[in-house]
């Protein structure tokens, strides 16, 4: 398997990258602020499953085929971008709607629930071709063909990276839940935080739509 020294370097780099904000983190934060810790943690595991989709696809060579094809890359990119923008706009509008309902003394809309949060987390990550590009560019640098199955090493290293990403998302969910509880008496603040999360997700969606296919 991978050399211990190389593995240490890989874990350090993967941990640093896991803490870099991306669509998954903003989705987890928005879901937690809207529906609480259960939805946030569920969405964290959802993005983890979506990330493993890319790891397995990369180990089988599927991601390489998609990235090598301008048409397939564009299709996946636009679907992922549209979904992310839709989620962002929906999050923004839901925050506004709940704030208006609270000002009228009405109850907020019921939470979507952990299952739906999990499913959306899977889709947000699985439909992001930049995740596939990242794994195909990053992981092979730490794979040693002389140490055994390349596909197995790819999956193991990918699993480590996804696990760290999921752990970072869970930390974000727990932090966002504390903010939610602390600001329970200030629904205006929660509304603004949810709006910001939605706006950032939509912006990331537009950014994804403009992303170029990685050079082969």
Secondary structure as a PSIPRED ss2 file (coil, helix, strand):
# PSIPRED VFORMAT (PSIPRED V4.0)

   1 X C   1.000  0.000  0.000
   2 X C   1.000  0.000  0.000
   3 X C   1.000  0.000  0.000
   4 X H   0.000  1.000  0.000
   5 X H   0.000  1.000  0.000
   6 X H   0.000  1.000  0.000
   7 X H   0.000  1.000  0.000
   8 X H   0.000  1.000  0.000
   9 X H   0.000  1.000  0.000
  10 X H   0.000  1.000  0.000
  11 X H   0.000  1.000  0.000
  12 X H   0.000  1.000  0.000
  13 X H   0.000  1.000  0.000
  14 X H   0.000  1.000  0.000
  15 X H   0.000  1.000  0.000
  16 X H   0.000  1.000  0.000
  17 X H   0.000  1.000  0.000
  18 X H   0.000  1.000  0.000
  19 X C   1.000  0.000  0.000
  20 X C   1.000  0.000  0.000
  21 X C   1.000  0.000  0.000
  22 X C   1.000  0.000  0.000
  23 X H   0.000  1.000  0.000
  24 X H   0.000  1.000  0.000
  25 X H   0.000  1.000  0.000
  26 X H   0.000  1.000  0.000
  27 X H   0.000  1.000  0.000
  28 X H   0.000  1.000  0.000
  29 X H   0.000  1.000  0.000
  30 X H   0.000  1.000  0.000
  31 X H   0.000  1.000  0.000
  32 X H   0.000  1.000  0.000
  33 X H   0.000  1.000  0.000
  34 X H   0.000  1.000  0.000
  35 X H   0.000  1.000  0.000
  36 X C   1.000  0.000  0.000
  37 X H   0.000  1.000  0.000
  38 X H   0.000  1.000  0.000
  39 X H   0.000  1.000  0.000
  40 X H   0.000  1.000  0.000
  41 X H   0.000  1.000  0.000
  42 X H   0.000  1.000  0.000
  43 X H   0.000  1.000  0.000
  44 X H   0.000  1.000  0.000
  45 X H   0.000  1.000  0.000
  46 X H   0.000  1.000  0.000
  47 X H   0.000  1.000  0.000
  48 X H   0.000  1.000  0.000
  49 X H   0.000  1.000  0.000
  50 X H   0.000  1.000  0.000
  51 X H   0.000  1.000  0.000
  52 X H   0.000  1.000  0.000
  53 X H   0.000  1.000  0.000
  54 X H   0.000  1.000  0.000
  55 X H   0.000  1.000  0.000
  56 X H   0.000  1.000  0.000
  57 X H   0.000  1.000  0.000
  58 X H   0.000  1.000  0.000
  59 X H   0.000  1.000  0.000
  60 X H   0.000  1.000  0.000
  61 X C   1.000  0.000  0.000
  62 X H   0.000  1.000  0.000
  63 X H   0.000  1.000  0.000
  64 X H   0.000  1.000  0.000
  65 X H   0.000  1.000  0.000
  66 X H   0.000  1.000  0.000
  67 X H   0.000  1.000  0.000
  68 X H   0.000  1.000  0.000
  69 X C   1.000  0.000  0.000
  70 X H   0.000  1.000  0.000
  71 X H   0.000  1.000  0.000
  72 X H   0.000  1.000  0.000
  73 X H   0.000  1.000  0.000
  74 X H   0.000  1.000  0.000
  75 X H   0.000  1.000  0.000
  76 X H   0.000  1.000  0.000
  77 X H   0.000  1.000  0.000
  78 X H   0.000  1.000  0.000
  79 X H   0.000  1.000  0.000
  80 X H   0.000  1.000  0.000
  81 X H   0.000  1.000  0.000
  82 X H   0.000  1.000  0.000
  83 X H   0.000  1.000  0.000
  84 X H   0.000  1.000  0.000
  85 X H   0.000  1.000  0.000
  86 X H   0.000  1.000  0.000
  87 X H   0.000  1.000  0.000
  88 X H   0.000  1.000  0.000
  89 X H   0.000  1.000  0.000
  90 X H   0.000  1.000  0.000
  91 X H   0.000  1.000  0.000
  92 X H   0.000  1.000  0.000
  93 X H   0.000  1.000  0.000
  94 X H   0.000  1.000  0.000
  95 X H   0.000  1.000  0.000
  96 X H   0.000  1.000  0.000
  97 X H   0.000  1.000  0.000
  98 X H   0.000  1.000  0.000
  99 X H   0.000  1.000  0.000
 100 X H   0.000  1.000  0.000
 101 X H   0.000  1.000  0.000
 102 X H   0.000  1.000  0.000
 103 X H   0.000  1.000  0.000
 104 X H   0.000  1.000  0.000
 105 X C   1.000  0.000  0.000
 106 X C   1.000  0.000  0.000
 107 X C   1.000  0.000  0.000
 108 X C   1.000  0.000  0.000
 109 X C   1.000  0.000  0.000
 110 X C   1.000  0.000  0.000
 111 X C   1.000  0.000  0.000
 112 X C   1.000  0.000  0.000
 113 X C   1.000  0.000  0.000
 114 X H   0.000  1.000  0.000
 115 X H   0.000  1.000  0.000
 116 X H   0.000  1.000  0.000
 117 X H   0.000  1.000  0.000
 118 X H   0.000  1.000  0.000
 119 X H   0.000  1.000  0.000
 120 X H   0.000  1.000  0.000
 121 X H   0.000  1.000  0.000
 122 X H   0.000  1.000  0.000
 123 X H   0.000  1.000  0.000
 124 X H   0.000  1.000  0.000
 125 X H   0.000  1.000  0.000
 126 X H   0.000  1.000  0.000
 127 X C   1.000  0.000  0.000
 128 X C   1.000  0.000  0.000
 129 X H   0.000  1.000  0.000
 130 X H   0.000  1.000  0.000
 131 X H   0.000  1.000  0.000
 132 X H   0.000  1.000  0.000
 133 X H   0.000  1.000  0.000
 134 X H   0.000  1.000  0.000
 135 X H   0.000  1.000  0.000
 136 X H   0.000  1.000  0.000
 137 X H   0.000  1.000  0.000
 138 X H   0.000  1.000  0.000
 139 X H   0.000  1.000  0.000
 140 X H   0.000  1.000  0.000
 141 X H   0.000  1.000  0.000
 142 X H   0.000  1.000  0.000
 143 X C   1.000  0.000  0.000
 144 X C   1.000  0.000  0.000
 145 X H   0.000  1.000  0.000
 146 X H   0.000  1.000  0.000
 147 X H   0.000  1.000  0.000
 148 X C   1.000  0.000  0.000
 149 X C   1.000  0.000  0.000
 150 X H   0.000  1.000  0.000
 151 X H   0.000  1.000  0.000
 152 X H   0.000  1.000  0.000
 153 X H   0.000  1.000  0.000
 154 X H   0.000  1.000  0.000
 155 X H   0.000  1.000  0.000
 156 X H   0.000  1.000  0.000
 157 X H   0.000  1.000  0.000
 158 X H   0.000  1.000  0.000
 159 X H   0.000  1.000  0.000
 160 X H   0.000  1.000  0.000
 161 X H   0.000  1.000  0.000
 162 X H   0.000  1.000  0.000
 163 X H   0.000  1.000  0.000
 164 X H   0.000  1.000  0.000
 165 X H   0.000  1.000  0.000
 166 X H   0.000  1.000  0.000
 167 X H   0.000  1.000  0.000
 168 X H   0.000  1.000  0.000
 169 X H   0.000  1.000  0.000
 170 X H   0.000  1.000  0.000
 171 X H   0.000  1.000  0.000
 172 X H   0.000  1.000  0.000
 173 X H   0.000  1.000  0.000
 174 X H   0.000  1.000  0.000
 175 X H   0.000  1.000  0.000
 176 X H   0.000  1.000  0.000
 177 X H   0.000  1.000  0.000
 178 X H   0.000  1.000  0.000
 179 X H   0.000  1.000  0.000
 180 X H   0.000  1.000  0.000
 181 X H   0.000  1.000  0.000
 182 X H   0.000  1.000  0.000
 183 X C   1.000  0.000  0.000
 184 X C   1.000  0.000  0.000
 185 X C   1.000  0.000  0.000
 186 X C   1.000  0.000  0.000
 187 X H   0.000  1.000  0.000
 188 X H   0.000  1.000  0.000
 189 X H   0.000  1.000  0.000
 190 X H   0.000  1.000  0.000
 191 X H   0.000  1.000  0.000
 192 X H   0.000  1.000  0.000
 193 X H   0.000  1.000  0.000
 194 X H   0.000  1.000  0.000
 195 X H   0.000  1.000  0.000
 196 X H   0.000  1.000  0.000
 197 X H   0.000  1.000  0.000
 198 X H   0.000  1.000  0.000
 199 X H   0.000  1.000  0.000
 200 X H   0.000  1.000  0.000
 201 X H   0.000  1.000  0.000
 202 X H   0.000  1.000  0.000
 203 X H   0.000  1.000  0.000
 204 X H   0.000  1.000  0.000
 205 X H   0.000  1.000  0.000
 206 X H   0.000  1.000  0.000
 207 X H   0.000  1.000  0.000
 208 X H   0.000  1.000  0.000
 209 X H   0.000  1.000  0.000
 210 X C   1.000  0.000  0.000
 211 X C   1.000  0.000  0.000
 212 X C   1.000  0.000  0.000
 213 X C   1.000  0.000  0.000
 214 X C   1.000  0.000  0.000
 215 X C   1.000  0.000  0.000
 216 X C   1.000  0.000  0.000
